[in-house]
Amino acid sequence: MDYSLAALKLLSFQLKEAIEATSSSLSSSSSSSSSHNAFTLGGLLFQRAWLQGVLVLVLDKERLLIDDGTGVVELSLPGEFRLRPWKAGMYVMVVGAYFMRAGELPMIKVHKMVDLSAFPDREAMWYLEVLEAYRLFYKPLIEE
């Protein structure tokens, strides 16, 4: 995992548009990115995604489904997160490694997950945060 690549604030439909990066895309990045596939989205190189949404299904202690209103993504939980009582209906923030799987839902291997259910404004603000990140940070990089 190349931690010099930022976790992009994204909506789940954008993950479905990501393309696996070619070796030439990775040449400007450090060699550590080869330990995990990198992806491009509009020319932006990333390995990790930052999403917020509602847990719609708890498949088991290791796998959850999150819906941000634009699509559904599967979450794969590491050991410490399996001990928490995740329930359908919770509004959560998730950051983790993105994995594209043919014929299946996109998946994020969770690095950080926070229950934001106690903050009802967060859901409405999330779309604005993603838009602002695109306008201030991602769009200028894409246009270079």
C-alpha positions as CSV (number, residue, x, y, z in Angstrom):
1,M,0.0,0.0,0.0
2,D,1.4,3.4,-1.0
3,Y,0.3,5.8,1.7
4,S,1.6,8.7,-0.3
5,L,-1.5,8.3,-2.4
6,A,-4.4,10.1,-0.8
7,A,-7.7,8.3,0.0
8,L,-10.1,10.0,-2.4
9,K,-13.5,11.2,-1.1
10,L,-15.8,9.4,-3.5
11,L,-19.4,8.3,-4.1
12,S,-19.8,4.6,-4.8
13,F,-20.9,5.1,-8.4
14,Q,-17.4,6.7,-9.1
15,L,-15.7,3.5,-7.9
16,K,-17.4,1.6,-10.6
17,E,-15.8,4.0,-13.2
18,A,-12.3,3.5,-11.8
19,I,-9.8,1.8,-14.1
20,E,-6.9,-0.4,-12.9
21,A,-3.7,1.6,-13.4
22,T,-1.1,0.5,-15.9
23,S,2.5,0.1,-15.0
24,S,3.3,3.4,-16.8
25,S,0.8,5.2,-14.4
26,L,2.6,3.8,-11.5
27,S,6.1,4.8,-12.6
28,S,5.8,8.2,-10.9
29,S,4.6,6.6,-7.7
30,S,6.7,4.7,-5.3
31,S,7.4,1.0,-5.9
32,S,5.4,0.1,-2.8
33,S,2.2,0.6,-4.7
34,S,2.9,-2.6,-6.5
35,S,1.9,-4.6,-3.4
36,H,-1.7,-3.5,-3.9
37,N,-3.3,-2.6,-7.2
38,A,-3.8,1.1,-7.9
39,F,-6.6,2.6,-9.9
40,T,-7.2,5.8,-11.8
41,L,-10.3,7.9,-11.9
42,G,-10.2,10.8,-14.4
43,G,-6.4,10.6,-14.3
44,L,-6.1,10.6,-10.5
45,L,-4.1,7.7,-9.1
46,F,-5.5,6.1,-5.9
47,Q,-5.6,2.9,-3.9
48,R,-7.8,3.9,-1.0
49,A,-11.3,5.3,-1.0
50,W,-13.2,7.4,1.6
51,L,-17.0,6.8,1.6
52,Q,-19.9,7.6,3.9
53,G,-23.3,5.8,3.8
54,V,-25.9,3.7,5.5
55,L,-25.2,0.1,6.4
56,V,-27.9,-1.8,4.5
57,L,-26.9,-5.4,5.3
58,V,-24.7,-7.1,7.8
59,L,-23.7,-10.3,6.0
60,D,-21.6,-11.7,8.8
61,K,-19.0,-10.3,11.2
62,E,-16.5,-9.8,8.4
63,R,-18.7,-8.4,5.6
64,L,-21.2,-5.5,5.4
65,L,-22.9,-3.6,2.6
66,I,-22.9,0.2,2.6
67,D,-25.2,2.3,0.4
68,D,-24.4,6.0,-0.1
69,G,-27.4,6.7,-2.3
70,T,-25.5,6.2,-5.6
71,G,-24.7,2.5,-5.2
72,V,-23.7,-0.3,-2.9
73,V,-20.2,-1.3,-1.9
74,E,-19.1,-4.4,0.1
75,L,-17.0,-3.7,3.2
76,S,-14.4,-6.3,4.4
77,L,-13.7,-5.8,8.1
78,P,-10.3,-6.6,9.8
79,G,-10.2,-8.2,13.2
80,E,-10.6,-5.2,15.5
81,F,-13.7,-3.9,13.6
82,R,-15.4,-7.3,13.8
83,L,-15.8,-6.9,17.6
84,R,-18.0,-3.8,17.2
85,P,-21.8,-4.2,17.0
86,W,-22.5,-2.9,13.4
87,K,-26.2,-2.9,12.5
88,A,-28.2,-2.2,9.4
89,G,-29.3,1.5,9.4
90,M,-26.2,2.9,11.0
91,Y,-24.6,5.9,9.1
92,V,-20.9,5.3,8.9
93,M,-17.6,6.8,7.5
94,V,-15.3,4.3,5.9
95,V,-11.7,4.6,4.6
96,G,-9.9,1.6,3.1
97,A,-8.2,-0.2,0.3
98,Y,-10.3,-0.4,-2.9
99,F,-10.6,-3.7,-4.7
100,M,-12.4,-4.2,-8.1
101,R,-13.9,-7.6,-8.6
102,A,-15.3,-8.8,-11.9
103,G,-19.0,-9.5,-11.7
104,E,-19.3,-8.6,-8.0
105,L,-19.8,-5.4,-6.0
106,P,-16.8,-3.2,-5.5
107,M,-15.1,-3.9,-2.2
108,I,-13.2,-1.8,0.4
109,K,-10.9,-3.5,2.9
110,V,-11.6,-1.2,5.9
111,H,-8.7,0.7,7.6
112,K,-10.9,3.1,9.5
113,M,-14.7,3.0,10.2
114,V,-16.6,5.4,12.4
115,D,-20.3,5.3,13.4
116,L,-21.7,8.8,12.5
117,S,-25.3,7.9,13.3
118,A,-25.4,10.4,16.3
119,F,-24.7,13.2,13.8
120,P,-27.7,13.4,11.4
121,D,-26.3,16.4,9.5
122,R,-23.3,14.3,8.3
123,E,-25.3,12.5,5.6
124,A,-26.4,15.8,3.9
125,M,-23.0,17.3,4.2
126,W,-21.2,14.3,2.7
127,Y,-22.3,15.1,-0.9
128,L,-21.1,18.7,-0.4
129,E,-17.7,17.4,0.9
130,V,-17.2,15.1,-2.1
131,L,-18.2,18.0,-4.5
132,E,-15.8,20.4,-2.7
133,A,-12.9,17.9,-2.8
134,Y,-13.5,17.5,-6.5
135,R,-13.7,21.2,-7.2
136,L,-10.7,22.3,-5.0
137,F,-8.3,19.3,-5.3
138,Y,-9.2,16.7,-7.9
139,K,-10.4,18.9,-10.8
140,P,-7.2,21.1,-10.9
141,L,-5.1,17.9,-11.0
142,I,-7.2,16.4,-13.8
143,E,-6.9,19.6,-15.9
144,E,-3.1,19.9,-15.6
